[in-house]
Amino acid sequence: MGAPERPARIGGRDFIWRLVNFVVAALWIVVAVFHFVDATFQAAMPGVAILIIAILSILFEFWRPEVILEHCYFLWNFMGRGIFFLLMGCLVMGTRVINYVSSGFAWFFGFLYIILWFTSFTLFPVAVGSRRDLEAQHY
């Protein structure tokens, strides 16, 4: 009969990284919507994939199921998130300005995350972590 559990508090620094991840994923949603504007099956299928990945990326910023943490841990460290952003930046590249903006954001923050991984500069271990955080967890 203890006090009810409260959701985890998001600190100021953690909030910054979550906001970055949220903004990049929101740009991916806009790109996915523009894929449907072309109204062809070949244009819509990448849009569906981008839309699903973007929605899941936003969802995983606020809700982290144990199964996803166990099998997709790369999304919660700097190197994994950086490579994920680089690959998604390539996937959303296209001919529209929003595609260039979205790819640019994804590539910039992807490279930033990878640099943070190699410098072992631990800023926000709750949202993403450095190599030092992973080694301390004995995976």
C-alpha positions as protocol buffer text, in pm:
chain_id: "A"
residue {
  index: 1
  type: MET
  ca { x: 0 y: 0 z: 0 }
}
residue {
  index: 2
  type: GLY
  ca { x: 278 y: 239 z: -89 }
}
residue {
  index: 3
  type: ALA
  ca { x: 244 y: 558 z: -281 }
}
residue {
  index: 4
  type: PRO
  ca { x: 149 y: 519 z: -647 }
}
residue {
  index: 5
  type: GLU
  ca { x: 438 y: 520 z: -890 }
}
residue {
  index: 6
  type: ARG
  ca { x: 492 y: 836 z: -1090 }
}
residue {
  index: 7
  type: PRO
  ca { x: 624 y: 845 z: -1444 }
}
residue {
  index: 8
  type: ALA
  ca { x: 994 y: 915 z: -1476 }
}
residue {
  index: 9
  type: ARG
  ca { x: 1080 y: 1282 z: -1478 }
}
residue {
  index: 10
  type: ILE
  ca { x: 1248 y: 1415 z: -1789 }
}
residue {
  index: 11
  type: GLY
  ca { x: 1538 y: 1636 z: -1688 }
}
residue {
  index: 12
  type: GLY
  ca { x: 1644 y: 1950 z: -1872 }
}
residue {
  index: 13
  type: ARG
  ca { x: 1933 y: 1792 z: -2061 }
}
residue {
  index: 14
  type: ASP
  ca { x: 1741 y: 1478 z: -2139 }
}
residue {
  index: 15
  type: PHE
  ca { x: 1458 y: 1694 z: -2268 }
}
residue {
  index: 16
  type: ILE
  ca { x: 1690 y: 1855 z: -2525 }
}
residue {
  index: 17
  type: TRP
  ca { x: 1785 y: 1522 z: -2683 }
}
residue {
  index: 18
  type: ARG
  ca { x: 1428 y: 1398 z: -2678 }
}
residue {
  index: 19
  type: LEU
  ca { x: 1319 y: 1721 z: -2843 }
}
residue {
  index: 20
  type: VAL
  ca { x: 1585 y: 1676 z: -3115 }
}
residue {
  index: 21
  type: ASN
  ca { x: 1468 y: 1319 z: -3178 }
}
residue {
  index: 22
  type: PHE
  ca { x: 1105 y: 1435 z: -3182 }
}
residue {
  index: 23
  type: VAL
  ca { x: 1169 y: 1718 z: -3430 }
}
residue {
  index: 24
  type: VAL
  ca { x: 1364 y: 1494 z: -3669 }
}
residue {
  index: 25
  type: ALA
  ca { x: 1091 y: 1228 z: -3655 }
}
residue {
  index: 26
  type: ALA
  ca { x: 822 y: 1494 z: -3710 }
}
residue {
  index: 27
  type: LEU
  ca { x: 1008 y: 1606 z: -4024 }
}
residue {
  index: 28
  type: TRP
  ca { x: 1005 y: 1243 z: -4139 }
}
residue {
  index: 29
  type: ILE
  ca { x: 627 y: 1239 z: -4099 }
}
residue {
  index: 30
  type: VAL
  ca { x: 598 y: 1547 z: -4321 }
}
residue {
  index: 31
  type: VAL
  ca { x: 819 y: 1379 z: -4582 }
}
residue {
  index: 32
  type: ALA
  ca { x: 603 y: 1065 z: -4565 }
}
residue {
  index: 33
  type: VAL
  ca { x: 289 y: 1269 z: -4625 }
}
residue {
  index: 34
  type: PHE
  ca { x: 447 y: 1423 z: -4935 }
}
residue {
  index: 35
  type: HIS
  ca { x: 516 y: 1071 z: -5064 }
}
residue {
  index: 36
  type: PHE
  ca { x: 139 y: 1017 z: -5073 }
}
residue {
  index: 37
  type: VAL
  ca { x: 86 y: 1337 z: -5276 }
}
residue {
  index: 38
  type: ASP
  ca { x: 241 y: 1175 z: -5581 }
}
residue {
  index: 39
  type: ALA
  ca { x: -45 y: 922 z: -5573 }
}
residue {
  index: 40
  type: THR
  ca { x: 148 y: 630 z: -5720 }
}
residue {
  index: 41
  type: PHE
  ca { x: 211 y: 296 z: -5559 }
}
residue {
  index: 42
  type: GLN
  ca { x: 588 y: 329 z: -5604 }
}
residue {
  index: 43
  type: ALA
  ca { x: 588 y: 666 z: -5429 }
}
residue {
  index: 44
  type: ALA
  ca { x: 350 y: 560 z: -5152 }
}
residue {
  index: 45
  type: MET
  ca { x: 535 y: 250 z: -5031 }
}
residue {
  index: 46
  type: PRO
  ca { x: 848 y: 433 z: -4908 }
}
residue {
  index: 47
  type: GLY
  ca { x: 608 y: 685 z: -4754 }
}
residue {
  index: 48
  type: VAL
  ca { x: 439 y: 408 z: -4556 }
}
residue {
  index: 49
  type: ALA
  ca { x: 774 y: 280 z: -4428 }
}
residue {
  index: 50
  type: ILE
  ca { x: 895 y: 629 z: -4335 }
}
residue {
  index: 51
  type: LEU
  ca { x: 563 y: 703 z: -4163 }
}
residue {
  index: 52
  type: ILE
  ca { x: 575 y: 385 z: -3955 }
}
residue {
  index: 53
  type: ILE
  ca { x: 938 y: 442 z: -3853 }
}
residue {
  index: 54
  type: ALA
  ca { x: 872 y: 807 z: -3766 }
}
residue {
  index: 55
  type: ILE
  ca { x: 566 y: 729 z: -3555 }
}
residue {
  index: 56
  type: LEU
  ca { x: 753 y: 453 z: -3373 }
}
residue {
  index: 57
  type: SER
  ca { x: 1049 y: 685 z: -3314 }
}
residue {
  index: 58
  type: ILE
  ca { x: 822 y: 943 z: -3154 }
}
residue {
  index: 59
  type: LEU
  ca { x: 640 y: 676 z: -2955 }
}
residue {
  index: 60
  type: PHE
  ca { x: 964 y: 530 z: -2821 }
}
residue {
  index: 61
  type: GLU
  ca { x: 1069 y: 870 z: -2686 }
}
residue {
  index: 62
  type: PHE
  ca { x: 784 y: 851 z: -2436 }
}
residue {
  index: 63
  type: TRP
  ca { x: 720 y: 478 z: -2396 }
}
residue {
  index: 64
  type: ARG
  ca { x: 992 y: 216 z: -2384 }
}
residue {
  index: 65
  type: PRO
  ca { x: 865 y: -141 z: -2375 }
}
residue {
  index: 66
  type: GLU
  ca { x: 1103 y: -391 z: -2222 }
}
residue {
  index: 67
  type: VAL
  ca { x: 1111 y: -601 z: -2542 }
}
residue {
  index: 68
  type: ILE
  ca { x: 1226 y: -303 z: -2751 }
}
residue {
  index: 69
  type: LEU
  ca { x: 1490 y: -208 z: -2494 }
}
residue {
  index: 70
  type: GLU
  ca { x: 1619 y: -564 z: -2495 }
}
residue {
  index: 71
  type: HIS
  ca { x: 1632 y: -622 z: -2871 }
}
residue {
  index: 72
  type: CYS
  ca { x: 1681 y: -272 z: -3014 }
}
residue {
  index: 73
  type: TYR
  ca { x: 1919 y: -123 z: -2761 }
}
residue {
  index: 74
  type: PHE
  ca { x: 2112 y: 49 z: -3039 }
}
residue {
  index: 75
  type: LEU
  ca { x: 1840 y: 315 z: -3049 }
}
residue {
  index: 76
  type: TRP
  ca { x: 1932 y: 425 z: -2696 }
}
residue {
  index: 77
  type: ASN
  ca { x: 2302 y: 489 z: -2735 }
}
residue {
  index: 78
  type: PHE
  ca { x: 2479 y: 759 z: -2931 }
}
residue {
  index: 79
  type: MET
  ca { x: 2634 y: 530 z: -3195 }
}
residue {
  index: 80
  type: GLY
  ca { x: 2315 y: 339 z: -3271 }
}
residue {
  index: 81
  type: ARG
  ca { x: 2098 y: 648 z: -3287 }
}
residue {
  index: 82
  type: GLY
  ca { x: 2358 y: 821 z: -3505 }
}
residue {
  index: 83
  type: ILE
  ca { x: 2372 y: 539 z: -3758 }
}
residue {
  index: 84
  type: PHE
  ca { x: 1992 y: 516 z: -3753 }
}
residue {
  index: 85
  type: PHE
  ca { x: 1965 y: 889 z: -3828 }
}
residue {
  index: 86
  type: LEU
  ca { x: 2221 y: 863 z: -4110 }
}
residue {
  index: 87
  type: LEU
  ca { x: 2032 y: 576 z: -4273 }
}
residue {
  index: 88
  type: MET
  ca { x: 1697 y: 749 z: -4236 }
}
residue {
  index: 89
  type: GLY
  ca { x: 1851 y: 1067 z: -4380 }
}
residue {
  index: 90
  type: CYS
  ca { x: 1937 y: 868 z: -4692 }
}
residue {
  index: 91
  type: LEU
  ca { x: 1589 y: 717 z: -4707 }
}
residue {
  index: 92
  type: VAL
  ca { x: 1405 y: 1051 z: -4688 }
}
residue {
  index: 93
  type: MET
  ca { x: 1627 y: 1225 z: -4943 }
}
residue {
  index: 94
  type: GLY
  ca { x: 1427 y: 1342 z: -5243 }
}
residue {
  index: 95
  type: THR
  ca { x: 1362 y: 1632 z: -5477 }
}
residue {
  index: 96
  type: ARG
  ca { x: 1154 y: 1857 z: -5251 }
}
residue {
  index: 97
  type: VAL
  ca { x: 1293 y: 2119 z: -5015 }
}
residue {
  index: 98
  type: ILE
  ca { x: 1139 y: 1940 z: -4714 }
}
residue {
  index: 99
  type: ASN
  ca { x: 1331 y: 1627 z: -4812 }
}
residue {
  index: 100
  type: TYR
  ca { x: 1658 y: 1821 z: -4810 }
}
residue {
  index: 101
  type: VAL
  ca { x: 1575 y: 1985 z: -4477 }
}
residue {
  index: 102
  type: SER
  ca { x: 1476 y: 1655 z: -4318 }
}
residue {
  index: 103
  type: SER
  ca { x: 1784 y: 1477 z: -4452 }
}
residue {
  index: 104
  type: GLY
  ca { x: 2007 y: 1761 z: -4338 }
}
residue {
  index: 105
  type: PHE
  ca { x: 1870 y: 1750 z: -3984 }
}
residue {
  index: 106
  type: ALA
  ca { x: 1900 y: 1370 z: -3973 }
}
residue {
  index: 107
  type: TRP
  ca { x: 2257 y: 1372 z: -4106 }
}
residue {
  index: 108
  type: PHE
  ca { x: 2370 y: 1657 z: -3881 }
}
residue {
  index: 109
  type: PHE
  ca { x: 2240 y: 1498 z: -3564 }
}
residue {
  index: 110
  type: GLY
  ca { x: 2348 y: 1153 z: -3681 }
}
residue {
  index: 111
  type: PHE
  ca { x: 2707 y: 1271 z: -3717 }
}
residue {
  index: 112
  type: LEU
  ca { x: 2679 y: 1459 z: -3386 }
}
residue {
  index: 113
  type: TYR
  ca { x: 2562 y: 1145 z: -3207 }
}
residue {
  index: 114
  type: ILE
  ca { x: 2847 y: 941 z: -3356 }
}
residue {
  index: 115
  type: ILE
  ca { x: 3102 y: 1204 z: -3252 }
}
residue {
  index: 116
  type: LEU
  ca { x: 2957 y: 1202 z: -2899 }
}
residue {
  index: 117
  type: TRP
  ca { x: 2991 y: 822 z: -2891 }
}
residue {
  index: 118
  type: PHE
  ca { x: 3364 y: 835 z: -2973 }
}
residue {
  index: 119
  type: THR
  ca { x: 3437 y: 1119 z: -2734 }
}
residue {
  index: 120
  type: SER
  ca { x: 3256 y: 932 z: -2453 }
}
residue {
  index: 121
  type: PHE
  ca { x: 3102 y: 1262 z: -2360 }
}
residue {
  index: 122
  type: THR
  ca { x: 2812 y: 1155 z: -2142 }
}
residue {
  index: 123
  type: LEU
  ca { x: 2552 y: 1428 z: -2144 }
}
residue {
  index: 124
  type: PHE
  ca { x: 2216 y: 1259 z: -2129 }
}
residue {
  index: 125
  type: PRO
  ca { x: 2234 y: 888 z: -2048 }
}
residue {
  index: 126
  type: VAL
  ca { x: 1856 y: 854 z: -2011 }
}
residue {
  index: 127
  type: ALA
  ca { x: 1769 y: 939 z: -2371 }
}
residue {
  index: 128
  type: VAL
  ca { x: 2086 y: 810 z: -2532 }
}
residue {
  index: 129
  type: GLY
  ca { x: 2415 y: 697 z: -2387 }
}
residue {
  index: 130
  type: SER
  ca { x: 2784 y: 685 z: -2457 }
}
residue {
  index: 131
  type: ARG
  ca { x: 3022 y: 394 z: -2487 }
}
residue {
  index: 132
  type: ARG
  ca { x: 3113 y: 432 z: -2119 }
}
residue {
  index: 133
  type: ASP
  ca { x: 2748 y: 383 z: -2020 }
}
residue {
  index: 134
  type: LEU
  ca { x: 2721 y: 62 z: -2222 }
}
residue {
  index: 135
  type: GLU
  ca { x: 3043 y: -84 z: -2083 }
}
residue {
  index: 136
  type: ALA
  ca { x: 2922 y: -18 z: -1729 }
}
residue {
  index: 137
  type: GLN
  ca { x: 2607 y: -220 z: -1792 }
}
residue {
  index: 138
  type: HIS
  ca { x: 2796 y: -547 z: -1872 }
}
residue {
  index: 139
  type: TYR
  ca { x: 2603 y: -642 z: -2185 }
}
